Amino acid sequence: MTVEAGNARIFGSDLDAIYLAPLGTNLPTTIDEIPAAAFEDVGWLHGDGITESATGSKEVIRGHQGGRVVRTRMGESGTTVAFTALESKPQTKSLRYDEKSVTVTAGVRKVRRGSGQKVSARAAVIDIFDADNVTVKERLCIERLEIVTDGDRVFVNNDIAGFPFIGEVIGDYDSYEGAGAQLDTVWNLTISGVPAGGTYTLAVNGAATAPIAYNANAAAVAAAINALAGVTGVTGVSASGTSPIAITFLAAAAVTANGSALTGGTSPAATVVATP
């Protein structure tokens, strides 16, 4: 018998995430492609995690002789994904409640709600990493996930008032499994090709920074990363040096660079490399 403990998965990495976007949003086509800007991270999830369930029922057809099983078939087969979102924000509110109209005045969000519930159809990207070895990743890319509320929102002083949801996968979907993005706490950023203008961006755990000037110093690079919202475990980023700029995170992170908006020079580019 051959056994391999590395094939046993325990999920719960800092990088686990559920991204939702309007139907028709282009889905990633690789395990590490950054989801389109329309995708919004659900944010913190309850400690119960993400539950994938097979909803099919097996039907057994028995023969006359001895009542033995002759055939089996699946009836009403399907797949659901259940999770509890912990962050109270417009995205979770719009999934839970039947919001008929929304206005925001002086920072106050006023919503006209229906008393019933609704089905919200979204495109979804679900990323989960092995908690023991976060370079092992699974990604689900779902064209249509029909989401409904799946329980009470309880207002008590000893627990977070979360938003329980369950989504039914409609149609086929893509699943990726393998080595995810390289993770490290220190990354070296290099701007090559002597650009004379333009900008570049960095993406940390899939979240892209605002454009960074081609000649930005280390402090400006750190500020751009620290301005990111919803990136777990990397706040308080520091950076030092000039070429390359060393970016230091509080926890291991996946980082990519996009220098397509750099101008001038000779084939200008922005690259990030994890330290050995």
Secondary structure as GFF3:
##gff-version 3
##sequence-region A 1 276
A	DSSP	three_ten_helix	5	7	.	.	.	ID=ss1
A	DSSP	beta_strand	17	21	.	.	.	ID=ss2
A	DSSP	beta_strand	40	41	.	.	.	ID=ss3
A	DSSP	beta_strand	51	54	.	.	.	ID=ss4
A	DSSP	beta_strand	57	62	.	.	.	ID=ss5
A	DSSP	three_ten_helix	65	67	.	.	.	ID=ss6
A	DSSP	beta_strand	69	75	.	.	.	ID=ss7
A	DSSP	beta_strand	79	85	.	.	.	ID=ss8
A	DSSP	alpha_helix	90	96	.	.	.	ID=ss9
A	DSSP	beta_strand	98	105	.	.	.	ID=ss10
A	DSSP	beta_strand	108	114	.	.	.	ID=ss11
A	DSSP	beta_strand	120	129	.	.	.	ID=ss12
A	DSSP	beta_strand	136	149	.	.	.	ID=ss13
A	DSSP	beta_strand	163	169	.	.	.	ID=ss14
A	DSSP	beta_strand	173	179	.	.	.	ID=ss15
A	DSSP	beta_strand	184	192	.	.	.	ID=ss16
A	DSSP	beta_strand	197	204	.	.	.	ID=ss17
A	DSSP	beta_strand	207	208	.	.	.	ID=ss18
A	DSSP	beta_strand	212	213	.	.	.	ID=ss19
A	DSSP	alpha_helix	218	226	.	.	.	ID=ss20
A	DSSP	beta_strand	238	240	.	.	.	ID=ss21
A	DSSP	beta_strand	245	253	.	.	.	ID=ss22
A	DSSP	beta_strand	255	258	.	.	.	ID=ss23
A	DSSP	beta_strand	262	263	.	.	.	ID=ss24
A	DSSP	beta_strand	269	274	.	.	.	ID=ss25
###
